[in-house]
């Protein structure tokens, strides 16, 4: 599932393509037909992202998209291509087009619906108006593993497995530590670092979490080869030496997800 930085990148991309323009909206697949009719020929006034949720704004209405595991956007210029596959939503305007396939959610929301969506999500580190104290109130009361709590989108919105595990490594906190043991003094830097890594990923289009001293160039090592890309400390590096201390990276299952950590650096 795309992590929050990808959704923020899409919001920026779609803003550049369509905001301020009247667009034609259709649902070739038919599953978004009523929603498409409600916004067809309206002007896209803005886009935004909250966690892993994308919003296209049309005045008082908004199209809410959650890509889930299989959702994907494609776009281009010129005449839109022939329909191939299950296209849930197609936007066309000013010789630009956009197709959406396979989302977990694609729906039109009124202002109350948008407020309800945002209300069930935790603060997003990529949004300047987010309040980290709201997340900490949930963290300090939980006996669950800290990684599991940070992955809960109702606690912190947007961060996925890579960001959470890597931020915990950089903070020296084991992912299995009870969330309630995290002190306010530790939460502040953790939140700040999470936001910094996510903002860098928005700019670069990939997740890099290693400090300059641990890049392939600095360490004279081969670059990481993984479909997720990016240089990381522990994520999907089970059994490989920690880039800092050399201890083999450990792995285990946590909340149904593979977890990775260093026994030495994350005591």
C-alpha positions, 0 to 999 in steps of 0.5 A: 500500500502506498505510504503517505508521501506518495499520496501527497505527491499525487495531490501535488501532481493532480493540482498541477494538472487540473486545478482551476480547470473545468474537467470532464469526469466519467466512470467507464467501469460504472462503479463510480457513475453517480459520483462522476455525474455529480462533479462532471464539468465542475472546476477542480478548486484544489487537492489535498492529502491526509495520511493515505487519503487523497481529496479532489475538491470541487467547491463543497464537494470532494472526491475521496480516493484511498488507493489501498493495495491495488489502486493506481493512477495514470495520467498523460497529455493529449487525447486520452487513450482507449479504455483498457481494463477496469477504469473506475474514474477518468478525468479529462481537461485542457488536453490532459487526462487521468485514469484511476484503477482498482482503488479501495475507495472512490466516493464523493463526500460533502463537507460533513463527510470530509470532516468525518474522514479527517476525524477518524485519522490521526495527525499527519506529519506532512501537514503543518496544522497537525497536532502531535500531542493528539497522537501522544495521548493515544500512545501513552495509554497503550500497552501495545507494541510501539510499532503497532500503535504508530502504524494505526492510522487513527493514531498517526496518519500516513506513516507505513511500515518502512517509515515507522521501523526506520524512524524507530531505529534512528531513535534507538527504540525497539519496535516491540517496546510497549507504547506507554513507555515512550516518554514525551521527551522521546516522542517529540524528536520521533515525531519530528524525524518521522515528518522530516523523512516523509518530507524528503520522500515527497521531494525525492519520490523514494524513501531514504532513511540513512544518514550521510555517513551510512550511504553506499558512497560513504561506506564504499558498499553496493547500493541497496537493490529492492523494489521499494528502492531507497537506502534503509537501516533495517527494513527488509534487511534481515540477517544483513549486518547493521550499517552502524554496529554490524549486528545481523538485523533481526526480524519477527512478526508484529501485528501481522506484519514483518518487523525488523530491528537491530538487537544492539542499536535498539536496546 
